[in-house]
Amino acid sequence: MGASDYFPRVLLTVEQYHKMIEAEVFHEDDRIELIEGELIVMPPIGGPHIQLVNFLNRILVERVGDNGVVSVQNPVAMYPRSEPQPDLVLLHARCLRSRKVPTVDDVHLIVEVSESTLAYDRGIKARLYAKHAIPEFWIFEPTARAVTLFRDPETSGYRTIVKLTGDETISPLQLPTVKLSLHELWLED
Amino acid sequence: MGAMDTVSRWKITVDQYHKMGEAGIFRPDERVELIEGELIQMPPIGIEHAYRVNDLNEFFVTQLTGRAIVSVQNCVTLPPRSEPQPDIAILRRTAQRYRDRLPTSADVIVLIEVSDSSLRYDRDIKVPLYAAHGVAETWIVDVNAQQLRVYRKLVSGAYSETLTLTQDDSITPTLLPDFKINVADLLR
Protein backbone atom coordinates (compact mmCIF):
# COMPACT_ATOMS: atom_id res chain seq x y z
CA MET A 1 0.00 0.00 0.00
CA GLY A 2 1.27 3.48 -0.84
CA ALA A 3 0.35 6.93 0.42
CA SER A 4 -2.12 7.36 -2.44
CA ASP A 5 -4.20 4.47 -1.10
CA TYR A 6 -5.11 6.79 1.79
CA PHE A 7 -5.22 10.28 0.29
CA PRO A 8 -5.57 11.33 -3.35
CA ARG A 9 -2.64 12.16 -5.54
CA VAL A 10 -2.40 15.74 -6.78
CA LEU A 11 -3.76 15.83 -10.33
CA LEU A 12 -1.87 18.23 -12.57
CA THR A 13 -3.30 20.50 -15.22
CA VAL A 14 -1.80 21.06 -18.66
CA GLU A 15 -0.78 24.57 -17.51
CA GLN A 16 1.05 23.17 -14.47
CA TYR A 17 2.72 20.57 -16.69
CA HIS A 18 3.92 23.29 -19.08
CA LYS A 19 5.29 25.27 -16.13
CA MET A 20 7.16 22.15 -15.01
CA ILE A 21 8.69 21.79 -18.47
CA GLU A 22 9.70 25.49 -18.49
CA ALA A 23 11.21 25.13 -15.01
CA GLU A 24 13.25 22.17 -16.31
CA VAL A 25 11.82 19.76 -13.78
CA PHE A 26 12.29 17.01 -16.34
CA HIS A 27 15.41 15.93 -18.16
CA GLU A 28 15.29 16.22 -21.94
CA ASP A 29 15.44 12.45 -22.27
CA ASP A 30 12.68 11.72 -19.75
CA ARG A 31 9.84 9.92 -21.50
CA ILE A 32 6.74 11.24 -19.78
CA GLU A 33 3.18 12.00 -20.76
CA LEU A 34 0.40 13.68 -18.81
CA ILE A 35 -2.69 11.46 -18.74
CA GLU A 36 -5.76 12.63 -16.79
CA GLY A 37 -3.58 14.66 -14.43
CA GLU A 38 -0.99 11.94 -13.82
CA LEU A 39 2.61 11.83 -15.01
CA ILE A 40 2.95 8.49 -16.78
CA VAL A 41 6.30 6.96 -17.69
CA MET A 42 6.32 5.89 -21.33
CA PRO A 43 7.93 2.46 -21.50
CA PRO A 44 11.13 2.09 -23.54
CA ILE A 45 10.43 1.11 -27.14
CA GLY A 46 11.95 -1.83 -28.97
CA GLY A 47 13.22 -2.43 -32.48
CA PRO A 48 9.93 -3.46 -34.16
CA HIS A 49 8.27 -0.36 -32.68
CA ILE A 50 11.01 1.99 -33.92
CA GLN A 51 11.04 0.42 -37.39
CA LEU A 52 7.28 0.74 -37.86
CA VAL A 53 7.13 4.32 -36.57
CA ASN A 54 9.92 5.30 -38.96
CA PHE A 55 8.30 3.47 -41.85
CA LEU A 56 4.85 4.98 -41.20
CA ASN A 57 6.49 8.39 -40.90
CA ARG A 58 8.17 7.97 -44.30
CA ILE A 59 5.07 6.89 -46.19
CA LEU A 60 2.72 9.31 -44.44
CA VAL A 61 4.97 12.30 -45.11
CA GLU A 62 5.21 11.26 -48.79
CA ARG A 63 1.50 10.63 -49.25
CA VAL A 64 0.07 13.43 -47.10
CA GLY A 65 2.23 16.03 -48.81
CA ASP A 66 0.92 19.55 -48.28
CA ASN A 67 -2.43 18.33 -46.95
CA GLY A 68 -1.25 17.87 -43.37
CA VAL A 69 1.69 17.63 -40.98
CA VAL A 70 3.11 14.36 -39.65
CA SER A 71 4.18 14.92 -36.02
CA VAL A 72 6.29 12.06 -34.60
CA GLN A 73 6.41 11.34 -30.87
CA ASN A 74 5.37 14.90 -30.05
CA PRO A 75 2.69 16.03 -27.59
CA VAL A 76 -0.92 17.00 -28.20
CA ALA A 77 -2.48 19.16 -25.46
CA MET A 78 -5.87 17.87 -24.30
CA TYR A 79 -7.14 20.39 -21.77
CA PRO A 80 -7.55 20.45 -18.84
CA ARG A 81 -5.45 17.50 -17.64
CA SER A 82 -3.84 15.49 -20.45
CA GLU A 83 -0.95 15.87 -22.84
CA PRO A 84 -0.11 12.52 -24.42
CA GLN A 85 2.76 11.93 -26.83
CA PRO A 86 1.42 9.54 -29.46
CA ASP A 87 3.81 7.79 -31.84
CA LEU A 88 2.42 9.72 -34.81
CA VAL A 89 -0.16 12.45 -35.17
CA LEU A 90 -1.56 13.63 -38.46
CA LEU A 91 -2.20 17.34 -37.95
CA HIS A 92 -3.98 19.95 -40.04
CA ALA A 93 -1.71 21.60 -42.62
CA ARG A 94 -1.89 24.97 -40.83
CA CYS A 95 0.21 23.51 -37.97
CA LEU A 96 3.34 23.54 -40.12
CA ARG A 97 3.74 27.25 -39.38
CA SER A 98 2.47 27.26 -35.76
CA ARG A 99 4.70 27.42 -32.67
CA LYS A 100 1.91 26.34 -30.29
CA VAL A 101 1.61 22.86 -28.81
CA PRO A 102 -1.03 21.26 -31.05
CA THR A 103 -4.46 20.79 -29.49
CA VAL A 104 -7.27 18.38 -30.25
CA ASP A 105 -8.74 20.76 -32.85
CA ASP A 106 -5.55 20.39 -34.91
CA VAL A 107 -5.74 16.58 -35.17
CA HIS A 108 -6.92 14.49 -38.15
CA LEU A 109 -5.63 11.16 -36.82
CA ILE A 110 -3.61 9.71 -33.93
CA VAL A 111 -1.49 6.58 -34.44
CA GLU A 112 0.06 4.40 -31.75
CA VAL A 113 2.36 1.46 -32.40
CA SER A 114 1.71 -1.03 -29.65
CA GLU A 115 3.71 -3.96 -28.34
CA SER A 116 3.89 -4.13 -24.55
CA THR A 117 1.34 -1.33 -24.05
CA LEU A 118 -1.62 -2.76 -25.97
CA ALA A 119 -3.99 -2.88 -22.97
CA TYR A 120 -3.09 0.69 -22.03
CA ASP A 121 -3.48 1.96 -25.60
CA ARG A 122 -6.78 0.16 -26.21
CA GLY A 123 -8.17 1.15 -22.81
CA ILE A 124 -7.01 4.40 -21.32
CA LYS A 125 -5.66 6.01 -24.50
CA ALA A 126 -8.68 5.16 -26.66
CA ARG A 127 -11.08 6.49 -24.01
CA LEU A 128 -9.02 9.66 -23.64
CA TYR A 129 -8.90 10.33 -27.38
CA ALA A 130 -12.62 9.62 -27.85
CA LYS A 131 -13.49 11.92 -24.95
CA HIS A 132 -11.54 14.68 -26.66
CA ALA A 133 -13.28 13.99 -29.99
CA ILE A 134 -10.14 12.95 -31.84
CA PRO A 135 -11.80 11.93 -35.14
CA GLU A 136 -9.80 8.76 -35.62
CA PHE A 137 -7.27 6.59 -33.77
CA TRP A 138 -5.24 3.71 -35.20
CA ILE A 139 -3.29 1.11 -33.22
CA PHE A 140 -0.69 -0.91 -35.13
CA GLU A 141 0.59 -4.17 -33.66
CA PRO A 142 3.71 -5.10 -35.63
CA THR A 143 4.11 -8.50 -33.97
CA ALA A 144 0.49 -9.56 -34.57
CA ARG A 145 0.44 -7.82 -37.98
CA ALA A 146 -2.80 -6.15 -37.08
CA VAL A 147 -4.26 -2.69 -37.12
CA THR A 148 -7.31 -1.57 -35.17
CA LEU A 149 -9.25 1.46 -36.37
CA PHE A 150 -11.22 3.46 -33.80
CA ARG A 151 -13.80 5.80 -35.33
CA ASP A 152 -16.92 7.78 -34.40
CA PRO A 153 -15.79 9.22 -31.07
CA GLU A 154 -18.33 9.64 -28.29
CA THR A 155 -17.74 10.86 -24.74
CA SER A 156 -17.56 7.29 -23.44
CA GLY A 157 -15.39 5.81 -26.22
CA TYR A 158 -15.23 5.11 -29.94
CA ARG A 159 -18.44 3.67 -31.36
CA THR A 160 -16.79 1.91 -34.32
CA ILE A 161 -13.82 -0.37 -33.68
CA VAL A 162 -12.51 -2.52 -36.53
CA LYS A 163 -9.50 -4.84 -36.33
CA LEU A 164 -7.84 -5.70 -39.65
CA THR A 165 -5.30 -8.49 -40.14
CA GLY A 166 -5.43 -9.02 -43.90
CA ASP A 167 -4.10 -6.97 -46.80
CA GLU A 168 -6.76 -4.27 -46.73
CA THR A 169 -6.10 -0.70 -47.76
CA ILE A 170 -6.87 1.98 -45.19
CA SER A 171 -7.23 5.76 -45.40
CA PRO A 172 -7.65 8.47 -42.78
CA LEU A 173 -11.31 9.53 -42.75
CA GLN A 174 -10.37 13.18 -43.08
CA LEU A 175 -7.69 12.63 -45.76
CA PRO A 176 -9.24 9.90 -47.96
CA THR A 177 -6.73 10.30 -50.79
CA VAL A 178 -3.94 9.02 -48.50
CA LYS A 179 -3.87 5.24 -48.90
CA LEU A 180 -1.87 2.62 -46.97
CA SER A 181 -2.05 -1.02 -47.93
CA LEU A 182 -1.38 -3.18 -44.91
CA HIS A 183 0.78 -5.68 -46.79
CA GLU A 184 3.38 -2.98 -47.42
CA LEU A 185 3.76 -2.34 -43.70
CA TRP A 186 4.75 -5.73 -42.32
CA LEU A 187 8.27 -7.09 -42.67
CA GLU A 188 8.91 -10.63 -43.91
CA ASP A 189 10.29 -12.71 -41.03
CA MET B 1 -4.63 -7.10 -15.80
CA GLY B 2 -5.83 -3.50 -15.79
CA ALA B 3 -4.69 -1.00 -18.39
CA MET B 4 -2.72 0.99 -15.80
CA ASP B 5 -0.70 -2.11 -14.87
CA THR B 6 1.23 -1.94 -18.14
CA VAL B 7 2.61 1.53 -17.42
CA SER B 8 3.93 3.23 -14.32
CA ARG B 9 3.59 6.63 -12.76
CA TRP B 10 6.52 9.02 -12.76
CA LYS B 11 8.18 9.28 -9.33
CA ILE B 12 9.10 12.84 -8.41
CA THR B 13 12.39 13.55 -6.64
CA VAL B 14 12.92 16.10 -3.89
CA ASP B 15 14.94 18.27 -6.31
CA GLN B 16 12.13 18.20 -8.88
CA TYR B 17 9.60 18.99 -6.13
CA HIS B 18 11.63 22.05 -5.12
CA LYS B 19 11.79 23.22 -8.75
CA MET B 20 8.01 22.84 -8.93
CA GLY B 21 7.65 24.94 -5.80
CA GLU B 22 9.95 27.66 -7.15
CA ALA B 23 8.07 27.71 -10.46
CA GLY B 24 4.82 28.46 -8.60
CA ILE B 25 3.10 25.25 -9.66
CA PHE B 26 1.18 24.85 -6.39
CA ARG B 27 -1.27 27.35 -4.96
CA PRO B 28 0.00 28.89 -1.71
CA ASP B 29 -2.91 27.37 0.21
CA GLU B 30 -2.51 23.92 -1.34
CA ARG B 31 -1.62 21.20 1.21
CA VAL B 32 0.74 18.84 -0.59
CA GLU B 33 3.27 16.30 0.66
CA LEU B 34 5.81 14.40 -1.39
CA ILE B 35 5.72 10.77 -0.25
CA GLU B 36 7.89 8.21 -2.05
CA GLY B 37 7.72 10.20 -5.27
CA GLU B 38 3.96 10.79 -5.16
CA LEU B 39 2.39 14.21 -4.65
CA ILE B 40 -0.26 13.61 -2.01
CA GLN B 41 -3.17 15.97 -1.48
CA MET B 42 -3.59 16.45 2.25
CA PRO B 43 -7.10 16.92 3.62
CA PRO B 44 -8.12 20.31 5.06
CA ILE B 45 -7.24 20.87 8.72
CA GLY B 46 -10.17 20.46 11.09
CA ILE B 47 -10.86 22.43 14.27
CA GLU B 48 -9.77 19.67 16.66
CA HIS B 49 -6.56 19.06 14.70
CA ALA B 50 -5.67 22.76 14.64
CA TYR B 51 -6.38 23.07 18.37
CA ARG B 52 -4.17 20.09 19.23
CA VAL B 53 -1.28 21.26 17.07
CA ASN B 54 -1.41 24.77 18.55
CA ASP B 55 -1.55 23.40 22.06
CA LEU B 56 1.41 21.05 21.49
CA ASN B 57 3.30 23.93 19.91
CA GLU B 58 2.77 26.13 22.96
CA PHE B 59 3.80 23.32 25.29
CA PHE B 60 7.02 22.45 23.47
CA VAL B 61 8.06 26.03 22.71
CA THR B 62 7.59 26.95 26.38
CA GLN B 63 9.55 23.93 27.58
CA LEU B 64 12.31 23.90 24.97
CA THR B 65 13.13 27.54 24.17
CA GLY B 66 16.86 27.83 23.56
CA ARG B 67 17.32 24.03 23.60
CA ALA B 68 15.49 22.77 20.52
CA ILE B 69 13.58 24.22 17.58
CA VAL B 70 9.86 23.53 17.32
CA SER B 71 8.83 23.50 13.64
CA VAL B 72 5.08 23.42 13.02
CA GLN B 73 3.60 22.00 9.82
CA ASN B 74 6.82 22.64 7.95
CA CYS B 75 8.62 20.13 5.79
CA VAL B 76 11.40 17.74 6.66
CA THR B 77 13.28 16.61 3.59
CA LEU B 78 13.90 12.89 3.18
CA PRO B 79 15.75 12.49 -0.12
CA PRO B 80 15.57 11.18 -2.73
CA ARG B 81 11.77 11.09 -3.04
CA SER B 82 9.99 12.23 0.12
CA GLU B 83 9.34 15.56 1.77
CA PRO B 84 6.52 15.26 4.29
CA GLN B 85 5.15 18.00 6.53
CA PRO B 86 4.80 16.52 10.01
CA ASP B 87 2.50 18.41 12.37
CA ILE B 88 5.33 19.10 14.83
CA ALA B 89 9.05 18.55 14.32
CA ILE B 90 11.30 18.98 17.35
CA LEU B 91 14.71 19.67 15.85
CA ARG B 92 18.25 20.01 17.08
CA ARG B 93 19.12 23.66 17.60
CA THR B 94 21.97 24.11 15.13
CA ALA B 95 24.10 27.27 14.86
CA GLN B 96 22.32 28.31 11.65
CA ARG B 97 18.88 27.26 12.95
CA TYR B 98 17.94 26.01 9.40
CA ARG B 99 18.38 29.42 7.81
CA ASP B 100 20.33 27.85 4.96
CA ARG B 101 18.82 24.40 4.43
CA LEU B 102 15.83 22.20 5.13
CA PRO B 103 15.93 19.91 8.16
CA THR B 104 16.68 16.26 7.41
CA SER B 105 16.11 13.11 9.43
CA ALA B 106 19.47 13.56 11.20
CA ASP B 107 18.22 16.85 12.67
CA VAL B 108 15.10 15.36 14.22
CA ILE B 109 14.70 14.75 17.94
CA VAL B 110 11.01 13.75 17.66
CA LEU B 111 8.43 14.03 14.88
CA ILE B 112 4.84 14.27 16.05
CA GLU B 113 1.71 13.62 14.01
CA VAL B 114 -1.69 14.59 15.37
CA SER B 115 -4.12 11.95 14.11
CA ASP B 116 -7.84 12.36 14.12
CA SER B 117 -9.10 11.21 10.72
CA SER B 118 -5.61 10.37 9.43
CA LEU B 119 -4.58 7.68 11.96
CA ARG B 120 -4.19 4.85 9.45
CA TYR B 121 -2.19 7.02 7.05
CA ASP B 122 0.07 8.28 9.83
CA ARG B 123 0.57 4.80 11.29
CA ASP B 124 0.89 2.78 8.08
CA ILE B 125 2.68 5.27 5.78
CA LYS B 126 4.31 8.03 7.83
CA VAL B 127 5.77 6.01 10.70
CA PRO B 128 7.48 3.41 8.43
CA LEU B 129 8.70 6.22 6.14
CA TYR B 130 10.24 8.11 9.04
CA ALA B 131 11.86 4.93 10.36
CA ALA B 132 13.26 4.00 6.95
CA HIS B 133 14.88 7.45 6.75
CA GLY B 134 16.44 7.22 10.19
CA VAL B 135 14.17 9.56 12.18
CA ALA B 136 15.11 8.67 15.75
CA GLU B 137 11.63 8.87 17.26
CA THR B 138 8.07 9.41 16.01
CA TRP B 139 4.99 10.06 18.12
CA ILE B 140 1.35 9.90 17.13
CA VAL B 141 -1.12 11.85 19.23
CA ASP B 142 -4.22 9.70 18.76
CA VAL B 143 -7.00 12.21 19.34
CA ASN B 144 -9.88 9.75 19.29
CA ALA B 145 -8.33 7.21 21.68
CA GLN B 146 -6.67 9.92 23.82
CA GLN B 147 -3.41 8.02 23.62
CA LEU B 148 0.18 8.80 22.75
CA ARG B 149 1.77 6.19 20.49
CA VAL B 150 5.55 6.20 20.68
CA TYR B 151 7.75 4.60 18.00
CA ARG B 152 11.51 4.47 18.57
CA LYS B 153 14.72 2.43 18.85
CA LEU B 154 15.65 2.05 15.21
CA VAL B 155 16.85 -1.35 14.11
CA SER B 156 17.64 -1.74 10.38
CA GLY B 157 15.24 0.96 9.23
CA ALA B 158 12.30 0.06 11.46
CA TYR B 159 11.22 1.01 14.97
CA SER B 160 11.74 -1.83 17.41
CA GLU B 161 9.89 -0.23 20.32
CA THR B 162 6.22 0.76 20.23
CA LEU B 163 4.55 2.19 23.33
CA THR B 164 0.92 3.14 23.80
CA LEU B 165 0.70 5.67 26.64
CA THR B 166 -2.21 7.34 28.40
CA GLN B 167 -2.84 10.29 30.74
CA ASP B 168 -1.06 8.77 33.74
CA ASP B 169 2.18 7.87 31.93
CA SER B 170 5.30 9.88 31.30
CA ILE B 171 7.73 9.85 28.40
CA THR B 172 11.30 11.05 27.85
CA PRO B 173 12.59 11.56 24.27
CA THR B 174 15.64 9.39 23.63
CA LEU B 175 17.61 12.39 22.37
CA LEU B 176 16.56 14.73 25.22
CA PRO B 177 17.20 12.46 28.22
CA ASP B 178 16.58 15.18 30.83
CA PHE B 179 13.20 16.23 29.37
CA LYS B 180 10.56 14.17 31.10
CA ILE B 181 7.04 14.89 29.88
CA ASN B 182 3.74 14.01 31.52
CA VAL B 183 1.67 12.49 28.74
CA ALA B 184 -1.33 14.34 30.18
CA ASP B 185 0.30 17.58 28.97
CA LEU B 186 0.20 16.27 25.39
CA LEU B 187 -3.43 15.16 25.54
CA ARG B 188 -5.05 18.12 27.28
Interface residues (C-beta under 8 A of the other chain):
Chain A: M1 G2 A3 S4 Y6 F7 P8 R9 V10 L12 Q16 K19 M20 E22 A23 E24 V25 F26 D30 I32 E38 L39 I40 V41 M42 P43 S116 T117 L118 A119 Y120 R122 G123 I124
Chain B: M1 G2 A3 M4 D5 T6 V7 S8 R9 W10 I12 Q16 K19 M20 E22 A23 G24 I25 F26 E30 V32 E33 I35 E36 E38 L39 I40 Q41 M42 P43 S118 R120 Y121 D124 I125
